[in-house]
Amino acid sequence: MPPLSPTPRPRLITTLVYAFDPADRLCLLRRRKAPNLGLWSPPGGKVEPDETPLACAVRELAEETGLIGEGPRLVAVATEYDAVTGEAWLMFIVRVDVRDGTIRSDGREGEVAWVAPADVAALPAPPADASILAVVREAEARGGVAFMGLRYERGHIAGVEITWG
């Protein structure tokens, strides 16, 4: 196990929302804020003290895109840790369906778009997003929840561990 950072940072508990429309397109945001400024990523945010991760996912999706997510289901739990910077995240990866794909975003969080999953790889994205999307797709086929451990070194992926529960 790598040594802990000399200046530990707060541990953040968040959701990442994989919202799909009836045409199987994925909703992504080109972020206007850190983290992941300028990168395409699913909506998401911090879990409030009084809400469940599933409720957080539906709330964040509505706040950031104006979309209403239905049937939220947990598909993965991921830990992200960078031993150099001390950043640590616990992310609940939630998949939702969206019937009405009309985006009603005010643009504060970023540009929102529907993207075919095959086109996601061509977009600038956070380093772990390709691995997470693959797990979301596998969870649909196999059922269950994946547990992911993502290790970084200076913003680059140093290791990915996936187990299924």
N, C-alpha and C positions, 0 to 999 in steps of 0.2 A: 504494500500500500504506500502511495507517495506521501511524503511528509505534508502536514497541514501548512497552509499559508501562514506567514508570520503576522499578517493582518487580516484575520477572518472577517468576512462580511456577513450581513444578515442572510438568512436562508429564506428564499421566496417560495411561496406556495401559489401555483398558478394553474390555469387551464389553457389548453390549446384546442381549438374547435375545428374539426374537419366536417364542414357543411357541404353536402352534395345536393344538387337539384335533380329533378326527374330525368334529365339528359345525362346524368352522371358527371356533371362538371363540378369542380371544386372551387369554393369561394376563397380567394386570397386577397390580401391587403399588401400594397406596397407602402411600407411603414414610413411615416413622417416623424417618428419619435424613436429614441433609443428604448430598449435594445433593438438591434436589427434595422437601424435607420437605413432607408433606401432599398431594403430587401423585400422580396415577396414572401409572405408567410401567412398561415391561417390566422384568423382572429383569435383573441384570447386575452387573458389578464389575470390579475390577482384575485384569489378567493377571499371574499370578505369574511370576517369572523362569524357572521350569523347565517352563512349559506353553505350548501353542499357544493361539491365540485360540479355536479350536473346542473344545478341552478345557476351557478356562476357561468358555465359555458353558454347557457341559453341567454343570460343577461348580457354577457360580453358580445355575443353575436349580434344581438339587437342593438346594443349601444354603438358598436363599431360599423355595422353594415345596414341596419334597419331591417334585417331579415329575421323571420320568426322560425326558430329551430323546433322541430318536432321529434319525439321519440329519442331523446338523448340517451346514449349508452356509452359506458366506459369501455374503451378498447385497449388502453395501455396506461401504465403509470411509469413515468420516467424520472430518473435523477440525472441531473447535469452538474458536473463539478469540474472546476479548473483549479488545479493545485497551485498554479503560479499566481493567479489573481485572487483566489479565495472565493470566487463566485460559486454559489450553490443554489440549485433550483429543484423543487419537487413539482412535477407537472402531471396533471391528470389530462390524458388525451381522450377527448370525447368526440364521438361521431353523432351528427344530427342530420335529419332530412329536412329539406326546404321545399315546400310545394310552390309557393309564390316566389319566384326568383327575382322580383323587382328590388333592386338595390336602392335603399333610401338613406344613403350616408351623407353626412354633412362634410365629409372629407377631413375632419380634424385628425383622425387617426392615420389616414392615408387613402390612397386611391384603391378602390375596391373593384374586383373583376371576377368573372367566372372563367375558369381555365380548365381545359380538358386535361385529365391526369397525365396523358402522354406528353403534354407540352410543358409540364411543370419543371422538368429537368433542364430546360433551356433558359429558365429564368434565374436571375441572381437571387439566391436564397440562403438562409442560415445553414451552417454546415450539417446539422443533424436532420434537417427536414426531409431529405430523401429517404433516410433510414426510417423515420417516423411514418411517412406516407406508405412505405412498403409494409410496415407493421399494421397500419390501419386497414390496408387491403387484405392482408393475410387474416386479420381478425374477423373480417366479414366471411371469409371462407371456412375458417376453422372454429370460430366461436371462442369464447374465453377471453381472458385479459392477458396482455403481454406485460412483462416487467423489464424495463430497459434501464441500463446503466450506461450513461454517456460521459466519457472522460475527455477533457480538453487540455491542451497545453497552448497557452497564448492565443486562444480563439480558434485553434484548429483541433479537429477530432483526433484524439490519441487512442481511443478504444470504444467499442460498442459491444455491450453484452445484452443478450435478449433471452429471457426464459418465459415459458408460457404457464399460466396458472389455470 
